[in-house]
Amino acid sequence: MAQLAEALGYCLLAWLAVLAAILAFRMLTGEIPLEGILTTKGEDIDPERLQSILVTCFVLIFHHH
């Protein structure tokens, strides 16, 4: 049973990696626009959005099992 759980974990990880690759590709090709990702209504940078992105990146980089 533990082997099945481990295999499903790897499948889920692979699925998430594929989704991340698709999103990254679409962002790089401009299909998903990135303008305004840190601002609201074209104004200055919103501290809340910047903090959200920084915290997300921090968790992704420094997450340990």
PQR file with spaces between the fields and no chain letter, atoms N, CA, C, O and H, PARSE charges and radii, in Angstrom:
ATOM       1  N    MET     1       0.813   -1.195    0.000 -0.4000 1.5000
ATOM       2  CA   MET     1       0.000    0.000    0.000 -0.0000 2.0000
ATOM       3  C    MET     1       0.862    1.267    0.000  0.5500 1.7000
ATOM       4  O    MET     1       0.509    2.266   -0.626 -0.5500 1.4000
ATOM       5  N    ALA     2       1.986    1.212    0.705 -0.4000 1.5000
ATOM       6  CA   ALA     2       2.884    2.357    0.753 -0.0000 2.0000
ATOM       7  C    ALA     2       3.481    2.641   -0.622  0.5500 1.7000
ATOM       8  O    ALA     2       3.711    3.796   -0.979 -0.5500 1.4000
ATOM       9  H    ALA     2       2.272    0.400    1.213  0.4000 1.0000
ATOM      10  N    GLN     3       3.729    1.582   -1.390 -0.4000 1.5000
ATOM      11  CA   GLN     3       4.279    1.769   -2.729 -0.0000 2.0000
ATOM      12  C    GLN     3       3.272    2.459   -3.641  0.5500 1.7000
ATOM      13  O    GLN     3       3.645    3.282   -4.476 -0.5500 1.4000
ATOM      14  H    GLN     3       3.542    0.643   -1.099  0.4000 1.0000
ATOM      15  N    LEU     4       2.003    2.123   -3.481 -0.4000 1.5000
ATOM      16  CA   LEU     4       0.961    2.757   -4.278 -0.0000 2.0000
ATOM      17  C    LEU     4       0.868    4.243   -3.943  0.5500 1.7000
ATOM      18  O    LEU     4       0.750    5.083   -4.836 -0.5500 1.4000
ATOM      19  H    LEU     4       1.700    1.454   -2.803  0.4000 1.0000
ATOM      20  N    ALA     5       0.921    4.557   -2.661 -0.4000 1.5000
ATOM      21  CA   ALA     5       0.868    5.958   -2.237 -0.0000 2.0000
ATOM      22  C    ALA     5       2.066    6.728   -2.768  0.5500 1.7000
ATOM      23  O    ALA     5       1.928    7.873   -3.200 -0.5500 1.4000
ATOM      24  H    ALA     5       1.017    3.874   -1.936  0.4000 1.0000
ATOM      25  N    GLU     6       3.226    6.117   -2.739 -0.4000 1.5000
ATOM      26  CA   GLU     6       4.432    6.776   -3.251 -0.0000 2.0000
ATOM      27  C    GLU     6       4.329    6.993   -4.761  0.5500 1.7000
ATOM      28  O    GLU     6       4.703    8.052   -5.264 -0.5500 1.4000
ATOM      29  H    GLU     6       3.339    5.188   -2.389  0.4000 1.0000
ATOM      30  N    ALA     7       3.824    5.993   -5.480 -0.4000 1.5000
ATOM      31  CA   ALA     7       3.663    6.119   -6.928 -0.0000 2.0000
ATOM      32  C    ALA     7       2.663    7.221   -7.266  0.5500 1.7000
ATOM      33  O    ALA     7       2.888    8.001   -8.192 -0.5500 1.4000
ATOM      34  H    ALA     7       3.520    5.132   -5.071  0.4000 1.0000
ATOM      35  N    LEU     8       1.561    7.290   -6.520 -0.4000 1.5000
ATOM      36  CA   LEU     8       0.579    8.340   -6.765 -0.0000 2.0000
ATOM      37  C    LEU     8       1.156    9.717   -6.446  0.5500 1.7000
ATOM      38  O    LEU     8       0.837   10.701   -7.113 -0.5500 1.4000
ATOM      39  H    LEU     8       1.378    6.656   -5.767  0.4000 1.0000
ATOM      40  N    GLY     9       2.004    9.780   -5.425 -0.4000 1.5000
ATOM      41  CA   GLY     9       2.668   11.039   -5.104 -0.0000 2.0000
ATOM      42  C    GLY     9       3.555   11.516   -6.244  0.5500 1.7000
ATOM      43  O    GLY     9       3.567   12.701   -6.576 -0.5500 1.4000
ATOM      44  H    GLY     9       2.263    8.981   -4.883  0.4000 1.0000
ATOM      45  N    TYR    10       4.297   10.593   -6.842 -0.4000 1.5000
ATOM      46  CA   TYR    10       5.147   10.963   -7.972 -0.0000 2.0000
ATOM      47  C    TYR    10       4.324   11.356   -9.192  0.5500 1.7000
ATOM      48  O    TYR    10       4.710   12.258   -9.935 -0.5500 1.4000
ATOM      49  H    TYR    10       4.288    9.630   -6.573  0.4000 1.0000
ATOM      50  N    CYS    11       3.192   10.685   -9.403 -0.4000 1.5000
ATOM      51  CA   CYS    11       2.313   11.057  -10.519 -0.0000 2.0000
ATOM      52  C    CYS    11       1.754   12.455  -10.322  0.5500 1.7000
ATOM      53  O    CYS    11       1.687   13.237  -11.270 -0.5500 1.4000
ATOM      54  H    CYS    11       2.879    9.952   -8.799  0.4000 1.0000
ATOM      55  N    LEU    12       1.351   12.775   -9.101 -0.4000 1.5000
ATOM      56  CA   LEU    12       0.850   14.105   -8.809 -0.0000 2.0000
ATOM      57  C    LEU    12       1.934   15.157   -9.015  0.5500 1.7000
ATOM      58  O    LEU    12       1.675   16.221   -9.576 -0.5500 1.4000
ATOM      59  H    LEU    12       1.405   12.140   -8.330  0.4000 1.0000
ATOM      60  N    LEU    13       3.129   14.862   -8.568 -0.4000 1.5000
ATOM      61  CA   LEU    13       4.247   15.777   -8.756 -0.0000 2.0000
ATOM      62  C    LEU    13       4.531   15.998  -10.242  0.5500 1.7000
ATOM      63  O    LEU    13       4.791   17.125  -10.662 -0.5500 1.4000
ATOM      64  H    LEU    13       3.340   13.997   -8.113  0.4000 1.0000
ATOM      65  N    ALA    14       4.482   14.938  -11.031 -0.4000 1.5000
ATOM      66  CA   ALA    14       4.702   15.060  -12.474 -0.0000 2.0000
ATOM      67  C    ALA    14       3.596   15.897  -13.117  0.5500 1.7000
ATOM      68  O    ALA    14       3.869   16.729  -13.983 -0.5500 1.4000
ATOM      69  H    ALA    14       4.270   14.022  -10.690  0.4000 1.0000
ATOM      70  N    TRP    15       2.355   15.678  -12.696 -0.4000 1.5000
ATOM      71  CA   TRP    15       1.226   16.444  -13.230 -0.0000 2.0000
ATOM      72  C    TRP    15       1.393   17.932  -12.935  0.5500 1.7000
ATOM      73  O    TRP    15       1.186   18.770  -13.813 -0.5500 1.4000
ATOM      74  H    TRP    15       2.134   15.002  -11.993  0.4000 1.0000
ATOM      75  N    LEU    16       1.764   18.257  -11.706 -0.4000 1.5000
ATOM      76  CA   LEU    16       1.969   19.651  -11.341 -0.0000 2.0000
ATOM      77  C    LEU    16       3.132   20.274  -12.109  0.5500 1.7000
ATOM      78  O    LEU    16       3.077   21.451  -12.468 -0.5500 1.4000
ATOM      79  H    LEU    16       1.932   17.576  -10.993  0.4000 1.0000
ATOM      80  N    ALA    17       4.181   19.497  -12.362 -0.4000 1.5000
ATOM      81  CA   ALA    17       5.318   19.988  -13.143 -0.0000 2.0000
ATOM      82  C    ALA    17       4.898   20.293  -14.579  0.5500 1.7000
ATOM      83  O    ALA    17       5.332   21.291  -15.156 -0.5500 1.4000
ATOM      84  H    ALA    17       4.226   18.541  -12.071  0.4000 1.0000
ATOM      85  N    VAL    18       4.059   19.439  -15.156 -0.4000 1.5000
ATOM      86  CA   VAL    18       3.569   19.678  -16.520 -0.0000 2.0000
ATOM      87  C    VAL    18       2.715   20.945  -16.561  0.5500 1.7000
ATOM      88  O    VAL    18       2.859   21.762  -17.471 -0.5500 1.4000
ATOM      89  H    VAL    18       3.706   18.629  -14.687  0.4000 1.0000
ATOM      90  N    LEU    19       1.830   21.109  -15.582 -0.4000 1.5000
ATOM      91  CA   LEU    19       1.007   22.316  -15.533 -0.0000 2.0000
ATOM      92  C    LEU    19       1.870   23.575  -15.387  0.5500 1.7000
ATOM      93  O    LEU    19       1.608   24.588  -16.036 -0.5500 1.4000
ATOM      94  H    LEU    19       1.713   20.445  -14.844  0.4000 1.0000
ATOM      95  N    ALA    20       2.889   23.508  -14.540 -0.4000 1.5000
ATOM      96  CA   ALA    20       3.788   24.651  -14.359 -0.0000 2.0000
ATOM      97  C    ALA    20       4.523   24.965  -15.665  0.5500 1.7000
ATOM      98  O    ALA    20       4.707   26.133  -16.009 -0.5500 1.4000
ATOM      99  H    ALA    20       3.102   22.685  -14.013  0.4000 1.0000
ATOM     100  N    ALA    21       4.937   23.940  -16.381 -0.4000 1.5000
ATOM     101  CA   ALA    21       5.631   24.146  -17.656 -0.0000 2.0000
ATOM     102  C    ALA    21       4.709   24.790  -18.686  0.5500 1.7000
ATOM     103  O    ALA    21       5.134   25.667  -19.438 -0.5500 1.4000
ATOM     104  H    ALA    21       4.788   22.992  -16.102  0.4000 1.0000
ATOM     105  N    ILE    22       3.457   24.360  -18.724 -0.4000 1.5000
ATOM     106  CA   ILE    22       2.492   24.948  -19.660 -0.0000 2.0000
ATOM     107  C    ILE    22       2.269   26.424  -19.330  0.5500 1.7000
ATOM     108  O    ILE    22       2.266   27.271  -20.223 -0.5500 1.4000
ATOM     109  H    ILE    22       3.112   23.647  -18.113  0.4000 1.0000
ATOM     110  N    LEU    23       2.082   26.724  -18.052 -0.4000 1.5000
ATOM     111  CA   LEU    23       1.888   28.121  -17.645 -0.0000 2.0000
ATOM     112  C    LEU    23       3.112   28.970  -17.976  0.5500 1.7000
ATOM     113  O    LEU    23       2.975   30.081  -18.489 -0.5500 1.4000
ATOM     114  H    LEU    23       2.084   26.036  -17.327  0.4000 1.0000
ATOM     115  N    ALA    24       4.292   28.462  -17.691 -0.4000 1.5000
ATOM     116  CA   ALA    24       5.519   29.207  -17.980 -0.0000 2.0000
ATOM     117  C    ALA    24       5.652   29.460  -19.482  0.5500 1.7000
ATOM     118  O    ALA    24       6.011   30.563  -19.892 -0.5500 1.4000
ATOM     119  H    ALA    24       4.403   27.559  -17.274  0.4000 1.0000
ATOM     120  N    PHE    25       5.369   28.460  -20.294 -0.4000 1.5000
ATOM     121  CA   PHE    25       5.457   28.609  -21.747 -0.0000 2.0000
ATOM     122  C    PHE    25       4.479   29.671  -22.243  0.5500 1.7000
ATOM     123  O    PHE    25       4.830   30.513  -23.069 -0.5500 1.4000
ATOM     124  H    PHE    25       5.077   27.563  -19.960  0.4000 1.0000
ATOM     125  N    ARG    26       3.251   29.624  -21.733 -0.4000 1.5000
ATOM     126  CA   ARG    26       2.246   30.599  -22.168 -0.0000 2.0000
ATOM     127  C    ARG    26       2.587   32.011  -21.706  0.5500 1.7000
ATOM     128  O    ARG    26       2.291   32.979  -22.407 -0.5500 1.4000
ATOM     129  H    ARG    26       2.965   28.940  -21.061  0.4000 1.0000
ATOM     130  N    MET    27       3.202   32.137  -20.541 -0.4000 1.5000
ATOM     131  CA   MET    27       3.622   33.461  -20.086 -0.0000 2.0000
ATOM     132  C    MET    27       4.759   33.991  -20.956  0.5500 1.7000
ATOM     133  O    MET    27       4.779   35.171  -21.306 -0.5500 1.4000
ATOM     134  H    MET    27       3.443   31.351  -19.972  0.4000 1.0000
ATOM     135  N    LEU    28       5.706   33.119  -21.306 -0.4000 1.5000
ATOM     136  CA   LEU    28       6.849   33.538  -22.119 -0.0000 2.0000
ATOM     137  C    LEU    28       6.448   33.907  -23.545  0.5500 1.7000
ATOM     138  O    LEU    28       7.066   34.778  -24.157 -0.5500 1.4000
ATOM     139  H    LEU    28       5.690   32.160  -21.022  0.4000 1.0000
ATOM     140  N    THR    29       5.421   33.253  -24.075 -0.4000 1.5000
ATOM     141  CA   THR    29       4.976   33.548  -25.438 -0.0000 2.0000
ATOM     142  C    THR    29       3.985   34.698  -25.490  0.5500 1.7000
ATOM     143  O    THR    29       3.609   35.140  -26.575 -0.5500 1.4000
ATOM     144  H    THR    29       4.919   32.545  -23.578  0.4000 1.0000
ATOM     145  N    GLY    30       3.553   35.196  -24.324 -0.4000 1.5000
ATOM     146  CA   GLY    30       2.630   36.316  -24.289 -0.0000 2.0000
ATOM     147  C    GLY    30       1.172   35.923  -24.348  0.5500 1.7000
ATOM     148  O    GLY    30       0.301   36.793  -24.348 -0.5500 1.4000
ATOM     149  H    GLY    30       3.859   34.837  -23.441  0.4000 1.0000
ATOM     150  N    GLU    31       0.884   34.634  -24.399 -0.4000 1.5000
ATOM     151  CA   GLU    31      -0.502   34.178  -24.423 -0.0000 2.0000
ATOM     152  C    GLU    31      -1.201   34.510  -23.100  0.5500 1.7000
ATOM     153  O    GLU    31      -2.398   34.797  -23.080 -0.5500 1.4000
ATOM     154  H    GLU    31       1.591   33.927  -24.399  0.4000 1.0000
ATOM     155  N    ILE    32      -0.453   34.469  -22.008 -0.4000 1.5000
ATOM     156  CA   ILE    32      -0.942   34.922  -20.710 -0.0000 2.0000
ATOM     157  C    ILE    32      -0.225   36.241  -20.423  0.5500 1.7000
ATOM     158  O    ILE    32       0.983   36.247  -20.182 -0.5500 1.4000
ATOM     159  H    ILE    32       0.520   34.235  -22.024  0.4000 1.0000
ATOM     160  N    PRO    33      -0.957   37.356  -20.448 -0.5600 1.5000
ATOM     161  CA   PRO    33      -0.306   38.656  -20.241  0.2800 2.0000
ATOM     162  C    PRO    33       0.145   38.839  -18.792  0.5500 1.7000
ATOM     163  O    PRO    33      -0.539   38.417  -17.860 -0.5500 1.4000
ATOM     164  N    LEU    34       1.300   39.471  -18.618 -0.4000 1.5000
ATOM     165  CA   LEU    34       1.846   39.702  -17.289 -0.0000 2.0000
ATOM     166  C    LEU    34       1.769   41.162  -16.859  0.5500 1.7000
ATOM     167  O    LEU    34       2.075   41.487  -15.712 -0.5500 1.4000
ATOM     168  H    LEU    34       1.855   39.815  -19.375  0.4000 1.0000
ATOM     169  N    GLU    35       1.362   42.046  -17.773 -0.4000 1.5000
ATOM     170  CA   GLU    35       1.264   43.439  -17.367 -0.0000 2.0000
ATOM     171  C    GLU    35       0.141   43.583  -16.343  0.5500 1.7000
ATOM     172  O    GLU    35      -0.931   42.994  -16.487 -0.5500 1.4000
ATOM     173  H    GLU    35       1.114   41.781  -18.705  0.4000 1.0000
ATOM     174  N    GLY    36       0.401   44.354  -15.339 -0.4000 1.5000
ATOM     175  CA   GLY    36      -0.579   44.562  -14.289 -0.0000 2.0000
ATOM     176  C    GLY    36      -0.571   43.504  -13.201  0.5500 1.7000
ATOM     177  O    GLY    36      -1.436   43.508  -12.325 -0.5500 1.4000
ATOM     178  H    GLY    36       1.272   44.832  -15.222  0.4000 1.0000
ATOM     179  N    ILE    37       0.402   42.594  -13.246 -0.4000 1.5000
ATOM     180  CA   ILE    37       0.429   41.525  -12.247 -0.0000 2.0000
ATOM     181  C    ILE    37       0.758   42.070  -10.851  0.5500 1.7000
ATOM     182  O    ILE    37       0.363   41.488   -9.840 -0.5500 1.4000
ATOM     183  H    ILE    37       1.105   42.591  -13.957  0.4000 1.0000
ATOM     184  N    LEU    38       1.481   43.185  -10.810 -0.4000 1.5000
ATOM     185  CA   LEU    38       1.832   43.776   -9.517 -0.0000 2.0000
ATOM     186  C    LEU    38       1.078   45.068   -9.224  0.5500 1.7000
ATOM     187  O    LEU    38       1.263   45.662   -8.162 -0.5500 1.4000
ATOM     188  H    LEU    38       1.801   43.658  -11.631  0.4000 1.0000
ATOM     189  N    THR    39       0.241   45.505  -10.143 -0.4000 1.5000
ATOM     190  CA   THR    39      -0.443   46.785   -9.959 -0.0000 2.0000
ATOM     191  C    THR    39      -1.952   46.612  -10.075  0.5500 1.7000
ATOM     192  O    THR    39      -2.452   45.599  -10.563 -0.5500 1.4000
ATOM     193  H    THR    39       0.091   45.022  -11.006  0.4000 1.0000
ATOM     194  N    THR    40      -2.654   47.638   -9.609 -0.4000 1.5000
ATOM     195  CA   THR    40      -4.102   47.697   -9.771 -0.0000 2.0000
ATOM     196  C    THR    40      -4.426   48.936  -10.596  0.5500 1.7000
ATOM     197  O    THR    40      -4.032   50.046  -10.238 -0.5500 1.4000
ATOM     198  H    THR    40      -2.247   48.461   -9.213  0.4000 1.0000
ATOM     199  N    LYS    41      -5.127   48.750  -11.676 -0.4000 1.5000
ATOM     200  CA   LYS    41      -5.544   49.863  -12.548 -0.0000 2.0000
ATOM     201  C    LYS    41      -4.358   50.663  -13.082  0.5500 1.7000
ATOM     202  O    LYS    41      -4.471   51.875  -13.267 -0.5500 1.4000
ATOM     203  H    LYS    41      -5.447   47.849  -11.967  0.4000 1.0000
ATOM     204  N    GLY    42      -3.224   50.008  -13.332 -0.4000 1.5000
ATOM     205  CA   GLY    42      -2.077   50.666  -13.927 -0.0000 2.0000
ATOM     206  C    GLY    42      -1.362   51.662  -13.038  0.5500 1.7000
ATOM     207  O    GLY    42      -0.578   52.474  -13.531 -0.5500 1.4000
ATOM     208  H    GLY    42      -3.132   49.024  -13.181  0.4000 1.0000
ATOM     209  N    GLU    43      -1.611   51.620  -11.751 -0.4000 1.5000
ATOM     210  CA   GLU    43      -0.988   52.571  -10.832 -0.0000 2.0000
ATOM     211  C    GLU    43       0.322   51.998  -10.299  0.5500 1.7000
ATOM     212  O    GLU    43       0.910   51.100  -10.902 -0.5500 1.4000
ATOM     213  H    GLU    43      -2.247   50.961  -11.351  0.4000 1.0000
ATOM     214  N    ASP    44       0.772   52.530   -9.159 -0.4000 1.5000
ATOM     215  CA   ASP    44       2.004   52.061   -8.541 -0.0000 2.0000
ATOM     216  C    ASP    44       1.864   50.603   -8.083  0.5500 1.7000
ATOM     217  O    ASP    44       0.768   50.042   -8.052 -0.5500 1.4000
ATOM     218  H    ASP    44       0.294   53.259   -8.670  0.4000 1.0000
ATOM     219  N    ILE    45       2.989   50.025   -7.736 -0.4000 1.5000
ATOM     220  CA   ILE    45       3.000   48.632   -7.273 -0.0000 2.0000
ATOM     221  C    ILE    45       2.216   48.512   -5.973  0.5500 1.7000
ATOM     222  O    ILE    45       2.410   49.295   -5.043 -0.5500 1.4000
ATOM     223  H    ILE    45       3.878   50.481   -7.761  0.4000 1.0000
ATOM     224  N    ASP    46       1.329   47.523   -5.919 -0.4000 1.5000
ATOM     225  CA   ASP    46       0.576   47.242   -4.697 -0.0000 2.0000
ATOM     226  C    ASP    46       1.432   46.407   -3.759  0.5500 1.7000
ATOM     227  O    ASP    46       1.901   45.338   -4.152 -0.5500 1.4000
ATOM     228  H    ASP    46       1.171   46.887   -6.674  0.4000 1.0000
ATOM     229  N    PRO    47       1.646   46.861   -2.537 -0.5600 1.5000
ATOM     230  CA   PRO    47       2.463   46.102   -1.586  0.2800 2.0000
ATOM     231  C    PRO    47       1.889   44.706   -1.312  0.5500 1.7000
ATOM     232  O    PRO    47       2.642   43.758   -1.090 -0.5500 1.4000
ATOM     233  N    GLU    48       0.566   44.583   -1.328 -0.4000 1.5000
ATOM     234  CA   GLU    48      -0.057   43.287   -1.057 -0.0000 2.0000
ATOM     235  C    GLU    48       0.271   42.268   -2.143  0.5500 1.7000
ATOM     236  O    GLU    48       0.556   41.106   -1.851 -0.5500 1.4000
ATOM     237  H    GLU    48      -0.045   45.353   -1.509  0.4000 1.0000
ATOM     238  N    ARG    49       0.229   42.705   -3.376 -0.4000 1.5000
ATOM     239  CA   ARG    49       0.542   41.790   -4.480 -0.0000 2.0000
ATOM     240  C    ARG    49       2.018   41.411   -4.478  0.5500 1.7000
ATOM     241  O    ARG    49       2.369   40.252   -4.697 -0.5500 1.4000
ATOM     242  H    ARG    49      -0.003   43.649   -3.613  0.4000 1.0000
ATOM     243  N    LEU    50       2.869   42.380   -4.232 -0.4000 1.5000
ATOM     244  CA   LEU    50       4.303   42.100   -4.170 -0.0000 2.0000
ATOM     245  C    LEU    50       4.605   41.123   -3.038  0.5500 1.7000
ATOM     246  O    LEU    50       5.372   40.177   -3.220 -0.5500 1.4000
ATOM     247  H    LEU    50       2.584   43.322   -4.054  0.4000 1.0000
ATOM     248  N    GLN    51       4.008   41.348   -1.879 -0.4000 1.5000
ATOM     249  CA   GLN    51       4.220   40.460   -0.743 -0.0000 2.0000
ATOM     250  C    GLN    51       3.729   39.056   -1.050  0.5500 1.7000
ATOM     251  O    GLN    51       4.389   38.077   -0.703 -0.5500 1.4000
ATOM     252  H    GLN    51       3.385   42.117   -1.732  0.4000 1.0000
ATOM     253  N    SER    52       2.589   38.949   -1.691 -0.4000 1.5000
ATOM     254  CA   SER    52       2.040   37.640   -2.042 -0.0000 2.0000
ATOM     255  C    SER    52       2.976   36.864   -2.962  0.5500 1.7000
ATOM     256  O    SER    52       3.202   35.670   -2.766 -0.5500 1.4000
ATOM     257  H    SER    52       2.053   39.744   -1.973  0.4000 1.0000
ATOM     258  N    ILE    53       3.510   37.542   -3.956 -0.4000 1.5000
ATOM     259  CA   ILE    53       4.429   36.875   -4.888 -0.0000 2.0000
ATOM     260  C    ILE    53       5.728   36.490   -4.185  0.5500 1.7000
ATOM     261  O    ILE    53       6.244   35.392   -4.395 -0.5500 1.4000
ATOM     262  H    ILE    53       3.326   38.512   -4.115  0.4000 1.0000
ATOM     263  N    LEU    54       6.258   37.384   -3.354 -0.4000 1.5000
ATOM     264  CA   LEU    54       7.507   37.089   -2.647 -0.0000 2.0000
ATOM     265  C    LEU    54       7.347   35.936   -1.666  0.5500 1.7000
ATOM     266  O    LEU    54       8.220   35.073   -1.576 -0.5500 1.4000
ATOM     267  H    LEU    54       5.839   38.276   -3.184  0.4000 1.0000
ATOM     268  N    VAL    55       6.243   35.915   -0.934 -0.4000 1.5000
ATOM     269  CA   VAL    55       6.004   34.815    0.017 -0.0000 2.0000
ATOM     270  C    VAL    55       5.847   33.497   -0.724  0.5500 1.7000
ATOM     271  O    VAL    55       6.376   32.474   -0.290 -0.5500 1.4000
ATOM     272  H    VAL    55       5.533   36.616   -1.008  0.4000 1.0000
ATOM     273  N    THR    56       5.125   33.511   -1.837 -0.4000 1.5000
ATOM     274  CA   THR    56       4.958   32.292   -2.630 -0.0000 2.0000
ATOM     275  C    THR    56       6.304   31.781   -3.121  0.5500 1.7000
ATOM     276  O    THR    56       6.581   30.585   -3.020 -0.5500 1.4000
ATOM     277  H    THR    56       4.694   34.342   -2.190  0.4000 1.0000
ATOM     278  N    CYS    57       7.140   32.657   -3.647 -0.4000 1.5000
ATOM     279  CA   CYS    57       8.466   32.252   -4.114 -0.0000 2.0000
ATOM     280  C    CYS    57       9.327   31.731   -2.959  0.5500 1.7000
ATOM     281  O    CYS    57      10.033   30.733   -3.108 -0.5500 1.4000
ATOM     282  H    CYS    57       6.915   33.628   -3.729  0.4000 1.0000
ATOM     283  N    PHE    58       9.268   32.404   -1.817 -0.4000 1.5000
ATOM     284  CA   PHE    58      10.034   31.979   -0.643 -0.0000 2.0000
ATOM     285  C    PHE    58       9.625   30.566   -0.216  0.5500 1.7000
ATOM     286  O    PHE    58      10.482   29.724    0.054 -0.5500 1.4000
ATOM     287  H    PHE    58       8.695   33.215   -1.696  0.4000 1.0000
ATOM     288  N    VAL    59       8.327   30.312   -0.158 -0.4000 1.5000
ATOM     289  CA   VAL    59       7.843   28.985    0.245 -0.0000 2.0000
ATOM     290  C    VAL    59       8.265   27.929   -0.769  0.5500 1.7000
ATOM     291  O    VAL    59       8.666   26.831   -0.384 -0.5500 1.4000
ATOM     292  H    VAL    59       7.631   30.996   -0.378  0.4000 1.0000
ATOM     293  N    LEU    60       8.183   28.242   -2.047 -0.4000 1.5000
ATOM     294  CA   LEU    60       8.585   27.274   -3.063 -0.0000 2.0000
ATOM     295  C    LEU    60      10.070   26.955   -3.003  0.5500 1.7000
ATOM     296  O    LEU    60      10.475   25.811   -3.208 -0.5500 1.4000
ATOM     297  H    LEU    60       7.858   29.134   -2.360  0.4000 1.0000
ATOM     298  N    ILE    61      10.873   27.962   -2.723 -0.4000 1.5000
ATOM     299  CA   ILE    61      12.331   27.764   -2.697 -0.0000 2.0000
ATOM     300  C    ILE    61      12.786   27.055   -1.426  0.5500 1.7000
ATOM     301  O    ILE    61      13.642   26.172   -1.477 -0.5500 1.4000
ATOM     302  H    ILE    61      10.544   28.892   -2.556  0.4000 1.0000
ATOM     303  N    PHE    62      12.220   27.435   -0.298 -0.4000 1.5000
ATOM     304  CA   PHE    62      12.737   26.943    0.984 -0.0000 2.0000
ATOM     305  C    PHE    62      11.884   25.873    1.647  0.5500 1.7000
ATOM     306  O    PHE    62      12.088   25.558    2.819 -0.5500 1.4000
ATOM     307  H    PHE    62      11.524   28.152   -0.256  0.4000 1.0000
ATOM     308  N    HIS    63      10.942   25.318    0.921 -0.4000 1.5000
ATOM     309  CA   HIS    63      10.089   24.261    1.470 -0.0000 2.0000
ATOM     310  C    HIS    63      10.886   22.963    1.593  0.5500 1.7000
ATOM     311  O    HIS    63      11.499   22.502    0.629 -0.5500 1.4000
ATOM     312  H    HIS    63      10.776   25.574   -0.031  0.4000 1.0000
ATOM     313  N    HIS    64      10.869   22.389    2.779 -0.4000 1.5000
ATOM     314  CA   HIS    64      11.547   21.112    3.016 -0.0000 2.0000
ATOM     315  C    HIS    64      10.511   20.068    3.394  0.5500 1.7000
ATOM     316  O    HIS    64       9.502   20.373    4.029 -0.5500 1.4000
ATOM     317  H    HIS    64      10.371   22.763    3.561  0.4000 1.0000
ATOM     318  N    HIS    65      10.772   18.858    3.000 -0.4000 1.5000
ATOM     319  CA   HIS    65       9.819   17.776    3.309 -0.0000 2.0000
ATOM     320  C    HIS    65       9.856   17.456    4.756  0.5500 1.7000
ATOM     321  O    HIS    65       9.128   16.575    5.212 -0.5500 1.4000
ATOM     322  H    HIS    65      11.592   18.611    2.484  0.4000 1.0000
